[in-house]
Amino acid sequence: MPADPAAITSALGQRKIANAIGDTRTKAIAYNSQVKDPFFDPIRYSVDKLELLVDDNEWVLTKYRELLFLR
């Protein structure tokens, strides 16, 4: 599935707006609601599903569940 240029442009625009905020707490809230939630959460959902489908021997990156449960 190719990347949607309009979505990328929108994400970059929202990131620029958040970067311009001086107060750290307000900036973090803006990133969460304007960048992470609308753009990264859908990507994360798809990657989490892929991690379950692809065999561990074929998935070269550390899986999220492995990061959570390191011993």
C-alpha positions in Angstrom: 0.0 0.0 0.0 1.7 3.2 -1.1 2.0 6.2 1.3 -0.7 8.8 0.9 1.1 12.1 0.0 -1.7 14.2 1.6 -1.5 12.3 4.9 2.3 12.8 4.9 1.9 16.5 4.2 -0.7 16.8 7.0 1.5 14.9 9.5 4.5 17.1 8.7 2.3 20.2 9.1 1.0 19.1 12.4 4.5 18.3 13.6 5.7 21.8 12.6 2.8 23.4 14.5 3.7 21.3 17.6 7.4 22.1 17.2 6.6 25.8 17.4 5.1 25.5 20.9 7.5 26.7 23.5 6.0 25.2 26.7 7.2 21.5 26.9 4.0 20.2 28.5 1.8 21.9 25.9 4.1 20.7 23.1 3.9 17.1 24.4 0.1 17.3 24.6 0.0 18.6 21.0 2.2 15.9 19.7 0.1 13.3 21.4 -3.2 14.5 20.1 -2.2 16.0 16.8 0.6 13.8 15.6 0.7 10.4 17.5 -3.0 9.6 17.7 -4.0 10.3 14.1 -0.8 9.2 12.3 1.2 6.8 14.4 -1.5 4.8 16.0 -2.8 3.4 12.7 0.7 2.4 11.7 1.3 0.8 15.1 -1.8 -1.2 14.8 -0.8 -2.6 11.4 2.8 -3.4 12.5 1.5 -5.2 15.6 -0.7 -7.4 13.4 2.3 -8.1 11.1 4.5 -9.1 14.1 1.9 -11.8 14.9 1.8 -13.1 11.3 5.5 -13.1 10.4 7.6 -16.0 11.8 10.2 -14.9 14.4 13.0 -16.2 12.1 11.9 -13.8 9.3 11.2 -10.7 11.4 14.6 -9.2 11.9 13.6 -6.3 14.1 12.9 -6.6 17.8 9.2 -7.2 18.4 7.3 -4.9 20.7 6.4 -7.7 23.0 10.1 -8.7 23.3 10.9 -5.1 24.4 8.2 -5.3 27.1 9.2 -8.7 28.5 13.0 -8.7 28.4 14.6 -10.8 31.1 
